């Protein structure tokens, strides 16, 4: 599996965003992975919120995993492009 880097940019108003260039030189089977630092175990129900755009042909799939220890497991959410 080939992994590649995300690009971090300043947003137009406030904040930041990241993206991957999905066109050339990307090839079928390429994967990008973004991970966060470990988060404390919540004491109540929690919510994870993010925005995404999957514009273009053959975009692929966006998967969201909840990593527990060293186990990535199965996606807890998935969107086909």
Buried (B, 14 or more C-beta within 10 A) or exposed (E): EEEEEEEEEEEEEEEEEEEEEBEEEBEEEBEBEEEEEEEEEEEEEEEEEEEEEEEEEEEBEBBEBEEEEEEEEEEEEEEEB
